[in-house]
């Protein structure tokens, strides 16, 4: 569950996280809510979330 309302402008970043990193859509939305749209930060945290290095 996202911490803030979902911003439609973030949908592209969310879809990219799901497609390229393998997190769920819910996880991607939560990461974007926490970190914003900085791609490198999102990738780092998504990989940690999945246990990848």
Secondary structure, 3 states (H helix, E strand, C coil): CCCCCCCHHHHHHHHHHHHHHCCCHHHHHHHHHHHCCCHHHHHHHHHHHHCCC
